[in-house]
Amino acid sequence: MSTLEKAIDLLQTMPEHKLESVYMYIQFVNTLTENEETVTKKKNANSIVGIAHQYANPELVPLEKEAFASAMAEKHAIN
């Protein structure tokens, strides 16, 4: 039996005043989940854009294209 089926069975046996409380709680939990998803999406968007771009040194940008190759050549003594 699925969790949904178990919940429905339990809800069918509850008195009305308790069902109202359960419904309000479910709405609350659903709101939290939506807010968490929104925050997660915003964090991911910030990561993609590059949250550290404010610390970038524009003078070093031209050197970035060759940085990896230069580092590997230096590390492995490739000329």
N, CA, C and O atoms as a DFTB+ gen file, in Angstrom:
316 C
 N C O
     1  1       0.843      -1.176       0.000
     2  2       0.000       0.000       0.000
     3  2       0.891       1.243       0.000
     4  3       1.841       1.329       0.778
     5  1       0.586       2.196      -0.865
     6  2       1.393       3.404      -0.977
     7  2       1.129       4.347       0.194
     8  3       0.149       4.197       0.924
     9  1       2.006       5.301       0.355
    10  2       1.844       6.285       1.421
    11  2       0.563       7.081       1.213
    12  3      -0.142       7.389       2.174
    13  1       0.262       7.413      -0.026
    14  2      -0.959       8.157      -0.323
    15  2      -2.190       7.346       0.085
    16  3      -3.122       7.885       0.681
    17  1      -2.190       6.075      -0.233
    18  2      -3.321       5.216       0.133
    19  2      -3.458       5.109       1.652
    20  3      -4.572       5.134       2.178
    21  1      -2.338       4.991       2.355
    22  2      -2.372       4.935       3.817
    23  2      -2.933       6.232       4.391
    24  3      -3.736       6.214       5.324
    25  1      -2.501       7.357       3.822
    26  2      -2.967       8.655       4.309
    27  2      -4.465       8.816       4.072
    28  3      -5.184       9.302       4.944
    29  1      -4.931       8.413       2.903
    30  2      -6.362       8.522       2.599
    31  2      -7.174       7.660       3.544
    32  3      -8.213       8.097       4.040
    33  1      -6.714       6.432       3.803
    34  2      -7.418       5.556       4.746
    35  2      -7.505       6.205       6.126
    36  3      -8.556       6.171       6.767
    37  1      -6.426       6.783       6.571
    38  2      -6.403       7.431       7.883
    39  2      -7.316       8.661       7.907
    40  3      -8.055       8.874       8.868
    41  1      -7.258       9.463       6.845
    42  2      -8.090      10.663       6.772
    43  2      -9.581      10.338       6.772
    44  3     -10.383      11.099       7.314
    45  1      -9.953       9.215       6.167
    46  2     -11.364       8.829       6.103
    47  2     -11.931       8.485       7.475
    48  3     -13.145       8.527       7.669
    49  1     -11.065       8.147       8.428
    50  2     -11.544       7.782       9.761
    51  2     -11.478       8.944      10.759
    52  3     -11.945       8.813      11.890
    53  1     -10.904      10.072      10.349
    54  2     -10.726      11.206      11.254
    55  2     -11.993      12.044      11.356
    56  3     -12.750      12.159      10.392
    57  1     -12.216      12.627      12.526
    58  2     -13.329      13.580      12.654
    59  2     -13.025      14.870      11.890
    60  3     -11.859      15.192      11.659
    61  1     -14.053      15.600      11.502
    62  2     -13.927      16.793      10.669
    63  2     -13.001      17.843      11.268
    64  3     -12.210      18.446      10.543
    65  1     -13.082      18.075      12.576
    66  2     -12.251      19.125      13.183
    67  2     -10.756      18.792      13.091
    68  3      -9.926      19.697      13.004
    69  1     -10.418      17.523      13.111
    70  2      -9.017      17.135      12.944
    71  2      -8.594      17.252      11.485
    72  3      -7.445      17.589      11.198
    73  1      -9.512      16.976      10.564
    74  2      -9.196      17.089       9.142
    75  2      -8.825      18.517       8.771
    76  3      -7.941      18.734       7.942
    77  1      -9.494      19.489       9.381
    78  2      -9.169      20.883       9.100
    79  2      -7.732      21.192       9.511
    80  3      -7.019      21.895       8.796
    81  1      -7.309      20.675      10.652
    82  2      -5.932      20.891      11.110
    83  2      -4.933      20.210      10.188
    84  3      -3.887      20.776       9.869
    85  1      -5.253      19.010       9.767
    86  2      -4.364      18.275       8.859
    87  2      -4.245      19.019       7.532
    88  3      -3.152      19.133       6.977
    89  1      -5.354      19.518       7.030
    90  2      -5.344      20.235       5.760
    91  2      -4.495      21.502       5.858
    92  3      -3.720      21.800       4.949
    93  1      -4.636      22.243       6.948
    94  2      -3.826      23.453       7.125
    95  2      -2.346      23.102       7.197
    96  3      -1.511      23.831       6.662
    97  1      -2.013      21.992       7.853
    98  2      -0.619      21.565       7.946
    99  2      -0.077      21.172       6.568
   100  3       1.056      21.510       6.224
   101  1      -0.878      20.469       5.795
   102  2      -0.453      20.074       4.448
   103  2      -0.204      21.306       3.587
   104  3       0.770      21.351       2.836
   105  1      -1.079      22.308       3.689
   106  2      -0.867      23.546       2.943
   107  2       0.441      24.212       3.371
   108  3       1.196      24.706       2.533
   109  1       0.702      24.222       4.674
   110  2       1.930      24.815       5.196
   111  2       3.160      24.095       4.650
   112  3       4.101      24.737       4.184
   113  1       3.156      22.781       4.705
   114  2       4.286      21.992       4.206
   115  2       4.470      22.219       2.712
   116  3       5.603      22.328       2.243
   117  1       3.394      22.292       1.969
   118  2       3.471      22.532       0.535
   119  2       4.077      23.900       0.243
   120  3       4.856      24.044      -0.699
   121  1       3.734      24.889       1.029
   122  2       4.302      26.224       0.870
   123  2       5.801      26.198       1.137
   124  3       6.575      26.816       0.406
   125  1       6.211      25.485       2.180
   126  2       7.645      25.372       2.483
   127  2       8.384      24.727       1.333
   128  3       9.461      25.191       0.957
   129  1       7.844      23.690       0.775
   130  2       8.484      22.987      -0.330
   131  2       8.639      23.915      -1.527
   132  3       9.692      23.927      -2.164
   133  1       7.601      24.696      -1.843
   134  2       7.683      25.628      -2.967
   135  2       8.756      26.679      -2.715
   136  3       9.503      27.035      -3.626
   137  1       8.838      27.183      -1.471
   138  2       9.846      28.185      -1.139
   139  2      11.250      27.608      -1.239
   140  3      12.159      28.281      -1.724
   141  1      11.444      26.366      -0.784
   142  2      12.755      25.722      -0.859
   143  2      13.171      25.535      -2.311
   144  3      14.337      25.734      -2.649
   145  1      12.229      25.154      -3.175
   146  2      12.544      24.970      -4.589
   147  2      12.949      26.294      -5.224
   148  3      13.870      26.337      -6.040
   149  1      12.266      27.370      -4.854
   150  2      12.592      28.688      -5.391
   151  2      13.978      29.113      -4.959
   152  3      14.751      29.629      -5.766
   153  1      14.306      28.900      -3.680
   154  2      15.622      29.264      -3.160
   155  2      16.702      28.445      -3.857
   156  3      17.747      28.978      -4.232
   157  1      16.450      27.147      -4.030
   158  2      17.419      26.272      -4.696
   159  2      17.658      26.734      -6.130
   160  3      18.800      26.767      -6.588
   161  1      16.589      27.090      -6.842
   162  2      16.735      27.557      -8.222
   163  2      17.547      28.846      -8.266
   164  3      18.381      29.027      -9.153
   165  1      17.303      29.748      -7.302
   166  2      18.053      31.000      -7.267
   167  2      19.524      30.732      -6.983
   168  3      20.398      31.355      -7.585
   169  1      19.804      29.796      -6.057
   170  2      21.201      29.469      -5.745
   171  2      21.893      28.889      -6.970
   172  3      23.031      29.248      -7.274
   173  1      21.203      27.989      -7.676
   174  2      21.781      27.399      -8.876
   175  2      22.038      28.459      -9.941
   176  3      23.062      28.420     -10.623
   177  1      21.122      29.394     -10.083
   178  2      21.301      30.458     -11.067
   179  2      22.514      31.299     -10.705
   180  3      23.292      31.676     -11.582
   181  1      22.684      31.595      -9.421
   182  2      23.842      32.366      -8.997
   183  2      25.130      31.609      -9.259
   184  3      26.133      32.211      -9.641
   185  1      25.119      30.299      -9.062
   186  2      26.309      29.486      -9.293
   187  2      26.677      29.487     -10.774
   188  3      27.853      29.554     -11.132
   189  1      25.669      29.413     -11.621
   190  2      25.913      29.374     -13.057
   191  2      26.503      30.698     -13.526
   192  3      27.443      30.716     -14.320
   193  1      25.961      31.787     -13.045
   194  2      26.434      33.103     -13.457
   195  2      27.837      33.331     -12.934
   196  3      28.647      33.975     -13.601
   197  1      28.133      32.829     -11.781
   198  2      29.444      33.004     -11.180
   199  2      29.389      34.056     -10.093
   200  3      29.586      35.244     -10.348
   201  1      29.120      33.611      -8.885
   202  2      28.917      34.565      -7.799
   203  2      30.199      35.269      -7.395
   204  3      30.153      36.263      -6.671
   205  1      31.336      34.777      -7.845
   206  2      32.608      35.402      -7.475
   207  2      33.108      36.377      -8.541
   208  3      34.237      36.860      -8.458
   209  1      32.279      36.667      -9.536
   210  2      32.738      37.562     -10.616
   211  2      33.131      38.941     -10.099
   212  3      33.932      39.636     -10.724
   213  1      32.575      39.334      -8.967
   214  2      32.922      40.650      -8.416
   215  2      34.378      40.723      -7.955
   216  3      34.932      41.811      -7.797
   217  1      34.986      39.569      -7.744
   218  2      36.375      39.533      -7.289
   219  2      37.361      39.342      -8.442
   220  3      38.571      39.294      -8.224
   221  1      36.852      39.235      -9.648
   222  2      37.720      38.992     -10.801
   223  2      38.624      40.190     -11.068
   224  3      38.230      41.344     -10.900
   225  1      39.840      39.882     -11.486
   226  2      40.793      40.919     -11.854
   227  2      40.795      41.024     -13.377
   228  3      41.309      40.132     -14.052
   229  1      40.228      42.101     -13.931
   230  2      40.116      42.222     -15.392
   231  2      41.458      42.165     -16.105
   232  3      41.515      41.791     -17.277
   233  1      42.529      42.525     -15.429
   234  2      43.851      42.512     -16.061
   235  2      44.336      41.090     -16.318
   236  3      45.169      40.866     -17.198
   237  1      43.818      40.126     -15.552
   238  2      44.266      38.742     -15.699
   239  2      43.417      37.930     -16.682
   240  3      43.789      36.810     -17.034
   241  1      42.294      38.474     -17.125
   242  2      41.397      37.742     -18.013
   243  2      42.108      37.243     -19.273
   244  3      41.911      36.084     -19.640
   245  1      42.924      38.056     -19.955
   246  2      43.602      37.545     -21.161
   247  2      44.533      36.359     -20.879
   248  3      44.774      35.536     -21.762
   249  1      45.046      36.273     -19.669
   250  2      45.953      35.176     -19.330
   251  2      45.225      33.865     -19.057
   252  3      45.843      32.800     -19.064
   253  1      43.909      33.933     -18.815
   254  2      43.150      32.731     -18.479
   255  2      43.116      31.712     -19.607
   256  3      43.059      30.510     -19.350
   257  1      43.150      32.169     -20.842
   258  2      43.080      31.255     -21.972
   259  2      44.261      30.292     -21.985
   260  3      44.114      29.132     -22.371
   261  1      45.396      30.754     -21.579
   262  2      46.603      29.927     -21.599
   263  2      46.979      29.388     -20.217
   264  3      47.964      28.663     -20.082
   265  1      46.205      29.735     -19.201
   266  2      46.576      29.388     -17.821
   267  2      46.697      27.881     -17.615
   268  3      47.686      27.417     -17.047
   269  1      45.713      27.112     -18.063
   270  2      45.741      25.668     -17.835
   271  2      46.907      25.022     -18.583
   272  3      47.638      24.210     -18.016
   273  1      47.077      25.378     -19.845
   274  2      48.164      24.802     -20.630
   275  2      49.514      25.163     -20.015
   276  3      50.414      24.325     -19.951
   277  1      49.653      26.403     -19.565
   278  2      50.905      26.824     -18.944
   279  2      51.171      26.071     -17.653
   280  3      52.302      25.668     -17.379
   281  1      50.120      25.883     -16.858
   282  2      50.277      25.155     -15.590
   283  2      50.664      23.708     -15.837
   284  3      51.512      23.170     -15.124
   285  1      50.061      23.066     -16.832
   286  2      50.390      21.666     -17.137
   287  2      51.809      21.550     -17.692
   288  3      52.537      20.614     -17.362
   289  1      52.193      22.495     -18.526
   290  2      53.533      22.476     -19.079
   291  2      54.559      22.651     -17.955
   292  3      55.585      21.970     -17.933
   293  1      54.281      23.547     -17.042
   294  2      55.199      23.771     -15.920
   295  2      55.250      22.546     -15.008
   296  3      56.322      22.117     -14.581
   297  1      54.079      21.995     -14.719
   298  2      54.016      20.839     -13.800
   299  2      54.737      19.620     -14.388
   300  3      55.462      18.921     -13.681
   301  1      54.535      19.379     -15.661
   302  2      55.088      18.171     -16.283
   303  2      56.312      18.462     -17.144
   304  3      56.783      17.590     -17.873
   305  1      56.808      19.646     -17.063
   306  2      58.001      20.070     -17.808
   307  2      57.869      19.794     -19.297
   308  3      58.788      19.283     -19.937
   309  1      56.689      20.149     -19.840
   310  2      56.432      20.002     -21.275
   311  2      56.741      21.333     -21.940
   312  3      56.239      22.372     -21.513
   313  1      57.562      21.310     -22.978
   314  2      57.897      22.548     -23.680
   315  2      57.563      22.461     -25.125
   316  3      57.781      23.419     -25.868
